[in-house]
Amino acid sequence: MRFYRPVIILLLGCTTLSCATQNQNINDQAASTEALSSREEAVGFFSSIYGFMRDTERGAYGLMYDIRDGTDSFIYDVQKDYYEDYQK
């Protein structure tokens, strides 16, 4: 699973670089403005992807910690009840 993270980051970096350098030979102001807006759109798109991935990761970690804490609390309560009932 850890193999996929660097590959995805590398692909996103290559895609971002190719989008940023795609329109280098533009001479007039109108085309330059169009290139700027397409670059802004690309940055916005990758920013939203990053935000989605970050929020998903936070949610998954939160879920895992909630499950772990709930399981730990349940085990603690069962052990406490056992020792209170049977260790008198």
DSSP file (Angstrom, degrees, kcal/mol; ACC not computed):
  #  RESIDUE AA STRUCTURE BP1 BP2  ACC     N-H-->O    O-->H-N    N-H-->O    O-->H-N    TCO  KAPPA ALPHA  PHI   PSI    X-CA   Y-CA   Z-CA
    1    1 A M    >>        0   0    0      0, 0.0     3,-0.8     0, 0.0     4,-0.7   0.000 360.0 360.0 360.0 -33.7    0.0    0.0    0.0
    2    2 A R  T 34  +     0   0    0      1,-0.2     3,-0.1     2,-0.2     0, 0.0   0.690 360.0  67.6 -72.3 -16.5    2.9    2.4    0.7
    3    3 A F  T 3> S+     0   0    0      1,-0.2     4,-1.1     2,-0.2    -1,-0.2   0.827  94.7  56.6 -69.1 -32.2    4.1    1.8   -2.8
    4    4 A Y  H <> S+     0   0    0     -3,-0.8     4,-2.7     1,-0.2     5,-0.2   0.832  94.5  65.0 -72.8 -33.3    1.1    3.6   -4.3
    5    5 A R  H  X S+     0   0    0     -4,-0.7     4,-2.4     1,-0.2     5,-0.2   0.938 104.9  42.4 -60.1 -50.6    1.6    6.9   -2.5
    6    6 A P  H  > S+     0   0    0      0, 0.0     4,-2.5     0, 0.0    -1,-0.2   0.880 114.7  52.2 -64.6 -34.1    4.9    7.9   -4.1
    7    7 A V  H  X S+     0   0    0     -4,-1.1     4,-2.5     2,-0.2    -2,-0.2   0.925 111.0  46.4 -65.4 -43.7    3.6    6.7   -7.5
    8    8 A I  H  X S+     0   0    0     -4,-2.7     4,-2.6     2,-0.2     5,-0.2   0.913 113.1  49.5 -65.2 -42.4    0.5    8.9   -7.2
    9    9 A I  H  X S+     0   0    0     -4,-2.4     4,-2.4    -5,-0.2    -2,-0.2   0.910 111.4  49.6 -62.8 -41.7    2.5   11.9   -6.0
   10   10 A L  H  X S+     0   0    0     -4,-2.5     4,-2.5     2,-0.2    -2,-0.2   0.918 111.6  48.0 -63.1 -44.2    4.9   11.4   -8.9
   11   11 A L  H  X S+     0   0    0     -4,-2.5     4,-2.5     2,-0.2    -2,-0.2   0.904 112.3  48.9 -64.2 -41.6    2.0   11.2  -11.4
   12   12 A L  H  X S+     0   0    0     -4,-2.6     4,-2.5     2,-0.2    -1,-0.2   0.903 111.7  49.8 -64.9 -39.8    0.3   14.3  -10.0
   13   13 A G  H  X S+     0   0    0     -4,-2.4     4,-2.5     2,-0.2    -2,-0.2   0.919 111.8  47.4 -64.2 -43.6    3.6   16.2  -10.1
   14   14 A C  H  X S+     0   0    0     -4,-2.5     4,-2.5     2,-0.2    -2,-0.2   0.906 113.1  48.8 -64.1 -41.2    4.2   15.2  -13.7
   15   15 A T  H  X S+     0   0    0     -4,-2.5     4,-2.3     2,-0.2    -2,-0.2   0.914 112.2  48.4 -65.6 -42.1    0.7   16.2  -14.7
   16   16 A T  H  X S+     0   0    0     -4,-2.5     4,-2.2     2,-0.2    -2,-0.2   0.919 112.6  48.7 -63.7 -43.4    1.0   19.5  -12.9
   17   17 A L  H  X S+     0   0    0     -4,-2.5     4,-1.8     1,-0.2    -2,-0.2   0.909 111.7  48.7 -63.9 -42.1    4.3   20.3  -14.6
   18   18 A S  H  X S+     0   0    0     -4,-2.5     4,-0.6     1,-0.2    -1,-0.2   0.882 112.2  49.0 -67.4 -36.4    3.0   19.4  -18.0
   19   19 A C  H  < S+     0   0    0     -4,-2.3     3,-0.5     1,-0.2     4,-0.4   0.881 111.8  49.4 -68.0 -36.4   -0.1   21.5  -17.5
   20   20 A A  H  < S+     0   0    0     -4,-2.2     3,-0.2     1,-0.2    -2,-0.2   0.825 118.0  38.1 -72.8 -30.7    2.0   24.5  -16.4
   21   21 A T  H >< S+     0   0    0     -4,-1.8     3,-0.7     1,-0.2    -1,-0.2   0.349  89.2  95.1-102.3   6.4    4.5   24.3  -19.3
   22   22 A Q  T 3< S+     0   0    0     -4,-0.6     2,-0.4    -3,-0.5     3,-0.3   0.873  87.3  42.0 -67.3 -38.3    2.0   23.4  -22.0
   23   23 A N  T >   +     0   0    0     -4,-0.4     3,-0.6    -3,-0.2    -1,-0.3  -0.391  69.5 128.3-109.9  54.5    1.4   26.9  -23.3
   24   24 A Q  T <   +     0   0    0     -3,-0.7    -1,-0.2    -2,-0.4    -2,-0.1   0.746  64.6  63.0 -81.0 -23.0    4.9   28.5  -23.3
   25   25 A N  T 3   +     0   0    0     -3,-0.3     2,-0.4     2,-0.0    -1,-0.2  -0.029  69.8 127.0 -95.7  32.2    4.9   29.8  -26.9
   26   26 A I    <   +     0   0    0     -3,-0.6    -3,-0.0     1,-0.1     3,-0.0  -0.779  28.8 174.3 -93.0 129.8    2.0   32.3  -26.5
   27   27 A N        +     0   0    0     -2,-0.4    -1,-0.1     5,-0.0     2,-0.1   0.808  49.5  72.0-106.3 -37.0    2.8   35.8  -27.7
   28   28 A D  S  > S-     0   0    0      1,-0.1     4,-1.8     4,-0.0     5,-0.1  -0.402  79.4-119.0 -88.0 163.2   -0.3   38.0  -27.5
   29   29 A Q  H  > S+     0   0    0      1,-0.2     4,-2.5     2,-0.2     5,-0.2   0.857 109.6  54.9 -68.6 -37.6   -2.0   39.3  -24.3
   30   30 A A  H  > S+     0   0    0      1,-0.2     4,-2.1     2,-0.2    -1,-0.2   0.927 111.1  44.6 -64.2 -44.1   -5.3   37.6  -24.9
   31   31 A A  H  > S+     0   0    0      2,-0.2     4,-2.4     1,-0.2    -1,-0.2   0.863 111.9  53.8 -67.2 -34.6   -3.7   34.2  -25.2
   32   32 A S  H  X S+     0   0    0     -4,-1.8     4,-2.2     2,-0.2    -2,-0.2   0.906 108.6  48.7 -65.0 -41.3   -1.6   34.9  -22.2
   33   33 A T  H  X S+     0   0    0     -4,-2.5     4,-2.3     2,-0.2    -2,-0.2   0.896 111.0  50.8 -64.5 -39.7   -4.7   35.8  -20.2
   34   34 A E  H  X S+     0   0    0     -4,-2.1     4,-2.3     1,-0.2    -2,-0.2   0.908 109.8  50.0 -63.6 -41.8   -6.3   32.5  -21.4
   35   35 A A  H  X S+     0   0    0     -4,-2.4     4,-2.3     2,-0.2    -2,-0.2   0.889 109.2  52.5 -64.1 -38.7   -3.2   30.6  -20.3
   36   36 A L  H  X S+     0   0    0     -4,-2.2     4,-2.6     1,-0.2    -2,-0.2   0.920 110.4  47.0 -63.4 -43.9   -3.3   32.2  -16.9
   37   37 A S  H  X S+     0   0    0     -4,-2.3     4,-2.3     2,-0.2    -2,-0.2   0.887 112.0  49.8 -67.7 -36.7   -6.9   31.3  -16.4
   38   38 A S  H  X S+     0   0    0     -4,-2.3     4,-2.3     2,-0.2    -1,-0.2   0.875 111.4  49.9 -68.9 -34.0   -6.3   27.7  -17.5
   39   39 A R  H  X S+     0   0    0     -4,-2.3     4,-2.8     2,-0.2    -2,-0.2   0.916 110.7  49.6 -66.4 -42.1   -3.3   27.5  -15.1
   40   40 A E  H  X S+     0   0    0     -4,-2.6     4,-2.6     1,-0.2    -2,-0.2   0.891 110.6  50.4 -62.8 -39.0   -5.5   28.9  -12.3
   41   41 A E  H  X S+     0   0    0     -4,-2.3     4,-2.6     2,-0.2    -1,-0.2   0.911 111.0  48.6 -64.3 -41.9   -8.1   26.2  -13.2
   42   42 A A  H  X S+     0   0    0     -4,-2.3     4,-2.6     2,-0.2     5,-0.2   0.915 112.6  47.8 -64.6 -42.7   -5.5   23.5  -13.1
   43   43 A V  H  X S+     0   0    0     -4,-2.8     4,-2.2     1,-0.2    -2,-0.2   0.916 113.1  48.8 -64.1 -41.9   -4.1   24.7   -9.7
   44   44 A G  H  X S+     0   0    0     -4,-2.6     4,-2.2    -5,-0.2    -2,-0.2   0.896 110.8  50.9 -62.9 -40.3   -7.7   24.9   -8.4
   45   45 A F  H  X S+     0   0    0     -4,-2.6     4,-2.0     2,-0.2    -2,-0.2   0.946 113.8  42.4 -63.2 -49.0   -8.4   21.4   -9.7
   46   46 A F  H  X S+     0   0    0     -4,-2.6     4,-2.5     1,-0.2    -1,-0.2   0.818 111.8  56.3 -69.8 -28.9   -5.3   19.9   -8.0
   47   47 A S  H  X S+     0   0    0     -4,-2.2     4,-2.6    -5,-0.2    -1,-0.2   0.907 107.9  47.6 -65.7 -41.4   -6.0   21.9   -4.9
   48   48 A S  H  X S+     0   0    0     -4,-2.2     4,-2.4     2,-0.2    -2,-0.2   0.879 111.3  51.0 -67.9 -36.5   -9.4   20.4   -4.6
   49   49 A I  H  X S+     0   0    0     -4,-2.0     4,-2.7     2,-0.2    -2,-0.2   0.935 111.5  47.8 -63.3 -45.3   -8.0   16.9   -5.2
   50   50 A Y  H  X S+     0   0    0     -4,-2.5     4,-2.8     1,-0.2    -2,-0.2   0.919 112.0  49.6 -61.8 -43.6   -5.4   17.5   -2.4
   51   51 A G  H  X S+     0   0    0     -4,-2.6     4,-2.6     2,-0.2    -1,-0.2   0.906 111.4  49.1 -61.9 -41.8   -8.1   18.8   -0.1
   52   52 A F  H  X S+     0   0    0     -4,-2.4     4,-2.4     2,-0.2    -2,-0.2   0.927 113.0  46.8 -63.4 -44.6  -10.3   15.8   -0.8
   53   53 A M  H  X S+     0   0    0     -4,-2.7     4,-2.5     2,-0.2    -2,-0.2   0.911 113.4  49.0 -64.6 -41.5   -7.4   13.4   -0.2
   54   54 A R  H  X S+     0   0    0     -4,-2.8     4,-2.5     2,-0.2    -2,-0.2   0.929 113.6  45.7 -63.2 -45.9   -6.4   15.2    3.0
   55   55 A D  H  X S+     0   0    0     -4,-2.6     4,-2.4     2,-0.2    -1,-0.2   0.878 112.9  50.6 -66.3 -37.4  -10.0   15.2    4.4
   56   56 A T  H  X S+     0   0    0     -4,-2.4     4,-2.5    -5,-0.2    -1,-0.2   0.913 111.0  48.6 -65.3 -42.6  -10.5   11.6    3.4
   57   57 A E  H  X S+     0   0    0     -4,-2.5     4,-2.7     2,-0.2     5,-0.2   0.923 112.0  48.7 -64.0 -43.7   -7.2   10.6    5.2
   58   58 A R  H  X S+     0   0    0     -4,-2.5     4,-2.6     1,-0.2    -1,-0.2   0.910 112.2  49.4 -61.4 -41.7   -8.3   12.6    8.3
   59   59 A G  H  X S+     0   0    0     -4,-2.4     4,-2.4     2,-0.2    -2,-0.2   0.902 111.2  48.7 -64.5 -41.1  -11.7   10.9    8.3
   60   60 A A  H  X S+     0   0    0     -4,-2.5     4,-2.6     2,-0.2    -2,-0.2   0.920 112.9  47.4 -66.2 -43.1  -10.1    7.5    7.9
   61   61 A Y  H  X S+     0   0    0     -4,-2.7     4,-2.7     2,-0.2     5,-0.2   0.918 111.8  51.0 -63.6 -41.6   -7.7    8.1   10.8
   62   62 A G  H  X S+     0   0    0     -4,-2.6     4,-2.4    -5,-0.2    -2,-0.2   0.915 110.9  48.3 -60.6 -42.8  -10.5    9.5   12.9
   63   63 A L  H  X S+     0   0    0     -4,-2.4     4,-2.5     2,-0.2    -2,-0.2   0.920 111.8  49.4 -63.3 -44.2  -12.6    6.4   12.2
   64   64 A M  H  X S+     0   0    0     -4,-2.6     4,-2.6     1,-0.2    -2,-0.2   0.922 113.0  46.6 -62.4 -43.5   -9.7    4.0   13.1
   65   65 A Y  H  X S+     0   0    0     -4,-2.7     4,-2.9     2,-0.2     5,-0.2   0.885 111.5  51.5 -67.5 -37.5   -9.0    5.9   16.3
   66   66 A D  H  X S+     0   0    0     -4,-2.4     4,-2.5    -5,-0.2    -2,-0.2   0.919 111.9  47.0 -63.4 -42.8  -12.7    5.9   17.3
   67   67 A I  H  X S+     0   0    0     -4,-2.5     4,-2.5     2,-0.2    -2,-0.2   0.930 114.2  47.5 -63.6 -44.9  -12.9    2.1   16.7
   68   68 A R  H  X S+     0   0    0     -4,-2.6     4,-2.7     2,-0.2    -2,-0.2   0.927 113.6  46.9 -63.1 -44.9   -9.7    1.5   18.6
   69   69 A D  H  X S+     0   0    0     -4,-2.9     4,-2.5     2,-0.2    -1,-0.2   0.898 112.9  49.5 -65.2 -39.9  -10.8    3.7   21.5
   70   70 A G  H  X S+     0   0    0     -4,-2.5     4,-2.2    -5,-0.2    -1,-0.2   0.905 112.5  47.4 -64.4 -41.0  -14.2    2.0   21.6
   71   71 A T  H  X S+     0   0    0     -4,-2.5     4,-2.6     2,-0.2     5,-0.2   0.920 112.2  49.6 -66.0 -43.6  -12.7   -1.5   21.6
   72   72 A D  H  X S+     0   0    0     -4,-2.7     4,-2.5     1,-0.2    -2,-0.2   0.906 111.4  49.2 -61.4 -41.8  -10.2   -0.5   24.3
   73   73 A S  H  X S+     0   0    0     -4,-2.5     4,-2.6     2,-0.2    -1,-0.2   0.909 111.3  49.4 -64.5 -41.5  -13.1    0.9   26.4
   74   74 A F  H  X S+     0   0    0     -4,-2.2     4,-2.4     2,-0.2    -2,-0.2   0.932 112.7  46.6 -63.2 -46.2  -15.1   -2.2   25.9
   75   75 A I  H  X S+     0   0    0     -4,-2.6     4,-2.6     1,-0.2     5,-0.2   0.913 112.7  50.4 -63.6 -42.2  -12.2   -4.5   26.9
   76   76 A Y  H  X S+     0   0    0     -4,-2.5     4,-2.6    -5,-0.2    -2,-0.2   0.926 111.2  48.3 -61.1 -44.9  -11.4   -2.4   29.9
   77   77 A D  H  X S+     0   0    0     -4,-2.6     4,-2.5     2,-0.2    -2,-0.2   0.902 112.2  48.8 -64.0 -40.8  -15.1   -2.5   31.1
   78   78 A V  H  X S+     0   0    0     -4,-2.4     4,-2.3     2,-0.2    -2,-0.2   0.928 113.6  46.3 -65.3 -44.7  -15.3   -6.3   30.6
   79   79 A Q  H  X S+     0   0    0     -4,-2.6     4,-2.6     2,-0.2     5,-0.2   0.902 112.3  51.1 -64.3 -40.4  -12.0   -6.8   32.6
   80   80 A K  H  X S+     0   0    0     -4,-2.6     4,-2.3    -5,-0.2    -2,-0.2   0.930 111.3  47.3 -62.3 -45.5  -13.2   -4.4   35.3
   81   81 A D  H  X S+     0   0    0     -4,-2.5     4,-2.4     2,-0.2     5,-0.2   0.900 111.5  52.0 -62.2 -40.4  -16.5   -6.2   35.7
   82   82 A Y  H  X S+     0   0    0     -4,-2.3     4,-2.9     1,-0.2     5,-0.3   0.945 112.3  43.9 -61.7 -49.0  -14.7   -9.6   35.7
   83   83 A Y  H  X S+     0   0    0     -4,-2.6     4,-1.1     1,-0.2    -1,-0.2   0.848 114.6  49.9 -68.6 -32.0  -12.3   -8.6   38.5
   84   84 A E  H  < S+     0   0    0     -4,-2.3    -1,-0.2    -5,-0.2    -2,-0.2   0.872 119.5  36.7 -71.7 -36.0  -15.1   -6.9   40.5
   85   85 A D  H  < S+     0   0    0     -4,-2.4     3,-0.3    -5,-0.2    -2,-0.2   0.862 128.7  28.1 -84.6 -36.6  -17.4  -10.0   40.3
   86   86 A Y  H  < S+     0   0    0     -4,-2.9    -3,-0.2    -5,-0.2    -2,-0.1   0.476 108.9  64.1-110.6  -3.3  -14.9  -12.8   40.5
   87   87 A Q     <        0   0    0     -4,-1.1    -1,-0.2    -5,-0.3    -2,-0.1   0.041 360.0 360.0-109.5  27.3  -12.0  -11.6   42.5
   88   88 A K              0   0    0     -3,-0.3    -1,-0.2    -4,-0.0    -2,-0.1   0.471 360.0 360.0 -81.7 360.0  -13.8  -11.0   45.8
